[in-house]
């Protein structure tokens, strides 16, 4: 009596056997092996070019970020100077306002 098997019962074994056969064929068939290696080299070269392009883009972005950081530092320093000058002008204005009545009295005394 023959045992009945379901259609998917031996599928994974068949795939493994095909892969093993393919590997054996590559090892015995020199031209197929060379073609396989050439394909691997092409894939590696393509991946390398993509990585180099990404690295170039990253360098450009890093340069832009550095420029923006410099501009931000410059703007921050400018803002600090404007604030300091504003405080000085406000203090000088307050001093002048306090001295203004004294000046008026001095002028009246001279006259």
Secondary structure, 3 states (H helix, E strand, C coil): CCCCCCCCCCHHHHHHHHHHHHHHHHHHCHHHHHHHHHHHHHHHHHHHHHHHHHHHHHHHHHHHHHHHHHHHHHHHHHHHHHHHHHHHHHHHHHHHHHHHHHHHHHHHHHC
